[in-house]
Amino acid sequence: MTTAPTTHGDILTAPAPVFRKGLALKQEVAGELAADYHSALIDRIRAADYQWQVGRLRLRLARESGFCYGVDRAVDYAYQTRRRFPNRPIYLTGEIIHNPQVNHRLRAAGIQFLSDPECDTDSLDPNDVVILPAFGVTIAMLTQFQRQGCTLVDTTCGSVLNVWKNVLQFARDGFTAIIHGKVRHEETQATASQVVQSRGGRSLVVLDRAEAQIVCNFIHDGHDEVAFLARFGRAVSPGFIPHRDLQRVGLANQTTMLMSESLAIGEMLRLAMLDRYGHKDLDAHYRAFDTICTATQDRQDAVALLLDRQDLDLMIVVGGYNSSNTRNLARLAGRRLPTFHIADAASLVSNHELRHRPVDVGQPALPAAGISETCTTDWLPADRIVTIGLTAGASTPDSVVGQVVERLESLTVEAD
Ligand code: SF4
């Protein structure tokens, strides 16, 4: 436990207890975590070289899937917090991770969500404990909790801290941080808030190649600042002046974006700067740091490997509909195969009917507000062996994936 902020700058005025390395109760909560999120079936499938065969079902599980190290740690700390402070109110700023089952369990354990309308953040006091999620919080939120004297349990993932370190360095060196991410995503909001911590720090969030192209056009032509600000008004830091702030830019990513798209955006920006300033001055105008985390990358690579087998009939991706990394796994697969992003086993209604989130093939995942569910019929090939690729986002527990496998088994048996 510390009482002085070390990773969030020096603007905090009222240090409160902060737990950043757990609460020394790891062993005590291990059994509870295993009971809630572990799956013996998924363990068996992994031990069987990630392949499973029952009746006419052939299953190929991605070699990397499910909980990442950051999520594992965040959920572990939340359970430890409940154990350590049984008689104090405990709050999450919002979803600890983007998975409905995990959030539901935390609510059931009595942890409250400040994002709920009935919770009043302004009334928090030193008796309250606040858990900061894996994707971090904005400087403004952190400052408020510190001023209110709340005990903090900081689960911000090390990979997110790495993004913050890089964008802060951009700011110190006079480069505007261009963040490839989703402007409403908690992690990207937290990252953008880090940038303005440094005097003169600026940021701009771009969602996709289409938005990057607008930025590149401005770097090249730079003649319509009003239109630019109208387009990116919510995505820029306060006081952003395109003519001034797009002369020197550094690219970073929300940790869960699609690697191929981030690389493409980086190349577009590099070429725009090259075109504008020439080869000799390129380093003074453009920098890039790949800040997509290893867990995200490993899960995307594992899906690519599965798709290369070329023996799959369809792909199922399990995870929260608002989970960025899950949606990107579905996008990867959806470009090559019929792919269904499902929330859990209940989405597999029958061997005729399946509820799922449409996959955003060819375009970036829609903002959270665009979440919707649709129903597809006759999704499961009948009367023959069916080979299904299966993966799960970094916020999906094995227990949920195990239930999906059990449901698939029962559906393929029923269809025999
Ligand atoms: S997806 Fe990456 S950055 Fe996010 S919590 Fe997991 S490991 Fe950390």
Boltz pocket constraint, residues with backbone or C-beta under 6 A from the ligand:
constraints:
  - pocket:
      binder: B
      contacts: [[A, 68], [A, 69], [A, 70], [A, 71], [A, 134], [A, 135], [A, 157], [A, 158], [A, 159], [A, 160], [A, 255], [A, 256], [A, 293], [A, 294], [A, 295], [A, 296], [A, 325], [A, 394]]
      max_distance: 6.0
